[in-house]
Amino acid sequence: MTQTPEERAAAAEAARLMLYYRLTPEQVIAIEQWQRDHNLAMLMGTSTLSTGTDHAHDSGLIRGRIDFRLNKALGLVEAFTSKLDDAGYRELGAFNKDQATAAVLQLMSAYITLMPAVQAVGPVYGLIGKAKRKRKMIYGSPDGPLKPIVTKKRKKKQ
């Protein structure tokens, strides 16, 4: 019997889930429904194409379904916490890597909410976008972007 393209794609996805995560499509549906029921649906992103399966790299434990961008960010935080020594764990009040990762994420939430620089010196506006030398340097202000400053093109060294 010939499969439709949709059936082939579903079979390939089922095989991928089993190969990498030992999950069935039905288990994935159950995980996603549990996340929806517990107000965690936002973490799955806005598209089924962007949602991936998150797992602990050190044990393989499946944690849930999450947008690939958030999964990448979580991986960066986990990489940071994996470099902590015992004193760093104590400072965070953590006993293991997962607790340390959760504590760092809570600290990052406080950092975004409190904005330490604004608390310490008041509002100061820098470049809009990535902080690097650009052809047009556009700085922020309380009233929105300032007039661009056009810089000279830098000559490349030979």
C-alpha positions in Angstrom: 0.0 0.0 0.0 1.4 3.4 -1.0 1.7 6.0 1.7 0.7 9.6 1.3 3.3 12.3 1.9 1.6 13.1 5.2 1.7 9.5 6.3 5.4 9.2 5.4 6.1 12.4 7.3 4.2 11.1 10.4 6.0 7.8 10.2 9.4 9.5 9.9 8.5 11.7 12.9 7.4 8.7 14.9 10.7 6.9 14.1 12.7 10.0 15.1 10.9 10.4 18.4 11.6 6.7 19.2 15.2 6.8 18.1 16.2 9.9 20.0 13.8 10.1 22.9 12.1 6.6 23.1 8.7 8.4 22.9 5.6 7.5 20.9 3.5 10.2 19.2 0.8 9.4 21.7 3.1 10.2 24.6 4.1 13.5 23.0 0.4 14.4 22.7 0.0 13.6 26.4 3.0 15.7 27.4 1.8 18.7 25.4 -1.7 18.3 26.9 -0.3 18.2 30.4 1.7 21.3 29.7 -1.5 23.1 28.4 -3.4 22.0 31.5 -0.7 23.4 33.8 -0.2 26.8 32.1 3.1 25.8 30.4 1.8 25.9 26.8 3.5 29.2 26.1 6.9 27.5 26.4 6.0 25.3 23.4 6.0 28.3 21.1 3.4 29.2 18.5 4.0 26.6 15.9 4.3 22.8 15.9 7.4 23.3 13.7 9.2 25.2 16.4 8.3 22.8 19.3 10.9 20.3 20.2 11.5 17.7 22.9 13.7 18.8 25.8 15.8 16.4 27.7 18.5 16.4 30.3 21.8 15.8 28.4 23.5 14.2 31.4 20.8 11.6 32.1 18.6 11.5 29.0 15.5 12.2 31.1 12.7 13.8 29.0 11.5 17.0 30.6 8.9 18.2 28.2 8.1 20.0 25.0 9.6 23.5 24.4 10.3 26.0 21.6 13.7 25.3 20.1 14.8 28.9 20.8 14.0 28.5 24.5 15.6 25.1 24.5 18.8 26.6 23.2 18.7 29.4 25.9 18.1 26.8 28.5 21.1 24.8 27.3 23.2 28.0 27.6 22.1 28.4 31.2 22.8 24.8 31.9 26.3 25.2 30.4 26.9 28.1 32.7 25.7 26.2 35.8 27.8 23.1 34.9 30.9 25.3 35.3 30.0 26.2 38.9 32.0 24.8 41.8 30.7 23.9 45.2 30.9 27.5 46.4 28.7 28.6 43.4 26.1 25.9 44.2 26.1 27.1 47.9 25.7 30.7 46.8 22.6 29.7 44.8 21.3 27.5 47.5 21.4 24.6 45.1 22.4 20.9 45.7 22.5 19.8 42.1 22.8 21.1 38.5 19.0 21.3 38.0 18.5 23.3 41.1 21.3 25.6 40.1 19.9 26.1 36.6 16.4 26.9 38.2 18.1 29.4 40.6 20.0 31.1 37.8 16.8 31.4 35.7 15.1 33.0 38.7 18.0 35.4 39.1 17.8 36.3 35.4 14.0 37.0 35.8 14.9 39.4 38.7 17.6 40.9 36.6 15.2 41.7 33.7 12.6 43.0 36.1 14.9 45.1 38.4 17.3 46.4 35.7 20.3 46.9 38.0 21.9 49.6 35.8 18.8 51.8 36.0 18.6 51.3 39.7 22.3 52.2 40.2 22.8 55.2 37.8 19.4 55.9 36.3 18.3 55.4 32.7 21.2 55.5 30.2 20.5 54.6 26.5 23.0 53.0 24.2 22.9 51.6 20.7 19.7 50.0 19.5 20.3 46.4 18.4 23.5 44.5 18.6 26.3 46.5 20.3 28.8 46.7 17.5 30.2 49.3 15.1 27.7 49.9 12.3 27.4 52.1 9.3 24.4 53.9 10.9 24.7 54.1 14.7 21.2 54.6 16.1 21.0 55.3 19.9 17.9 55.1 22.0 16.3 57.8 24.1 13.2 58.1 26.4 11.4 59.5 23.3 12.5 56.8 20.9 15.4 56.4 18.5 17.7 59.4 17.9 18.8 60.5 14.5 21.3 58.0 13.0 24.9 58.9 13.2 26.6 57.8 9.9 30.1 56.6 10.4 32.9 56.4 7.9 33.5 53.0 6.3 36.5 51.3 7.9 39.3 50.3 5.6 40.2 46.7 5.8 43.8 45.9 6.8 45.8 44.3 4.0 
